[in-house]
Amino acid sequence: MEACTLKREADHGTAAILAVAGYINNEGGEAIARAAREILAEGKKAILLDLAKVRIINSIGISLLLEVLEACLSENVVLAFCNLHPSVAKTFEVMGLSQYARLFGSRDEALAELARL
């Protein structure tokens, strides 16, 4: 499987954007968690993870995303995801991630909503 890569893109107002590609496992999840901690330290109001190029996340990857969600909630920061593959969206639903994070069909839709924060 393709290794997870992460790219921080230009911020959109108070939202930081991370484009993620590949397989989110322990290494990918840890990279996302590190990047999220850096963003939280900057004082952003939202973190948007664009998962357009992610097709699979393992259980460790999900647990690390849940840790990111917990950190965001404790800092009153919105964690949002966009461009979810149907299997990833289903995993988020089953694991309860969709109850506390915001899910959007597209990046434009997410950024329009997050701009209102």
C-alpha positions in Angstrom: 0.0 0.0 0.0 1.1 3.5 -0.7 2.7 5.3 2.3 0.9 8.2 3.8 2.0 11.6 2.8 0.9 14.9 4.2 1.1 18.4 2.8 0.2 21.6 4.6 -1.4 23.9 2.1 -2.1 27.6 2.3 -4.3 28.5 5.3 -7.8 29.7 4.5 -8.5 32.4 7.0 -8.4 30.8 10.5 -8.5 27.3 9.0 -5.4 25.2 8.3 -5.5 22.7 5.5 -3.7 19.4 5.4 -3.9 17.4 2.2 -3.4 13.7 3.0 -2.7 10.9 0.5 -2.1 7.2 0.8 -2.7 4.7 3.6 -3.3 6.1 7.1 -1.7 3.6 9.5 0.3 4.2 12.6 3.0 6.2 10.8 0.5 8.3 8.8 -1.6 8.9 11.8 1.4 10.0 13.9 2.4 12.4 11.1 -1.2 13.9 11.1 -1.1 14.1 14.9 2.2 16.0 14.8 1.0 18.4 12.2 -2.3 19.0 14.2 -0.3 19.7 17.4 1.7 22.4 15.5 -1.5 23.9 14.1 -3.2 23.9 17.5 -0.1 25.8 18.9 -0.7 28.4 16.2 -4.2 29.2 17.5 -6.1 28.3 14.4 -9.9 27.8 14.8 -10.2 24.9 12.4 -8.2 22.0 10.9 -9.4 20.7 7.6 -8.0 17.3 6.5 -8.6 16.8 2.7 -8.7 13.0 2.3 -9.3 12.9 -1.5 -6.3 10.6 -2.0 -7.0 8.3 0.9 -8.7 5.0 0.3 -8.0 3.1 3.5 -7.3 3.8 7.2 -6.4 1.1 9.6 -7.5 0.9 13.3 -4.4 2.5 14.6 -4.8 5.3 12.1 -8.4 5.8 13.3 -7.3 5.8 17.0 -4.7 8.5 16.2 -7.3 10.6 14.4 -9.5 10.2 17.5 -6.7 11.6 19.6 -6.4 14.6 17.2 -10.2 15.1 17.5 -9.9 15.0 21.3 -7.1 17.5 21.3 -9.1 19.8 19.0 -12.2 19.5 21.2 -10.2 20.4 24.3 -8.9 23.5 22.5 -12.3 24.4 21.0 -11.0 23.9 17.5 -13.1 22.4 14.8 -11.7 19.3 13.1 -13.2 18.8 9.6 -12.6 16.3 6.8 -13.5 16.6 3.2 -13.5 14.5 0.0 -14.0 11.2 1.8 -13.9 8.0 -0.1 -17.2 6.0 0.7 -15.3 3.3 2.6 -13.5 6.0 4.7 -16.8 7.8 5.3 -18.4 4.5 6.5 -15.4 3.8 8.8 -15.8 7.3 10.3 -19.5 6.7 10.8 -19.0 3.3 12.5 -16.2 4.6 14.7 -18.2 7.6 15.8 -15.8 10.2 14.4 -18.6 11.7 12.3 -20.5 12.6 15.5 -17.8 15.1 16.7 -15.9 16.1 13.5 -17.4 17.9 10.5 -17.6 16.0 7.2 -17.9 17.8 3.9 -18.2 16.5 0.3 -15.7 19.0 -1.1 -13.0 21.3 0.0 -14.9 24.3 -1.3 -18.0 23.3 0.8 -15.8 22.9 3.9 -14.0 26.2 3.5 -17.2 28.1 2.9 -18.6 26.7 6.2 -15.3 27.0 8.1 -15.0 30.7 7.0 -18.0 31.4 9.2 -16.1 30.5 12.4 
